Amino acid sequence: MTDTETLRRTNWRGKTETKPVKQTIDIRDFKGRPGFALLLIAANPHLSVTDILECLRLYGVGRSRTWVTRRRWLFHDEAGQGAKADMDGKDSAARAIMVSNPRLSLRDMAVLLAENGIVRGKDWIRRNRGTVAKSPIHKT
């Protein structure tokens, strides 16, 4: 596996451009910048929330336990959720309902799912709302 790939595209003048795209970073280069906390979380998905908070404190970054908890799921794949994932077998039905009602708030979505016999909390809805559409945002 290489650390870079090549982006090839045709620009607005019709010329083909190639640019390297790096796939690895050294998070130490981002100390003192707003995204450092997220990079630390992404680089260490094996650490607990408490361990992440301790590391952030060592680097002089202050974040709350809630802040870390709400963002940590971004860097975990669905398979890593363990045996609790889709225990009742209704995740796909819940996602289908979420697709057909994209403008509902988290609370209203939880009520709608409960009315359909699917018990899901607001955190589950927030985490899975983005996983319902697997297609790219913009295709030309």
Order of alpha helices (4+ residues) and beta strands (2+ residues): beta-beta-alpha-alpha-alpha-alpha-alpha-alpha
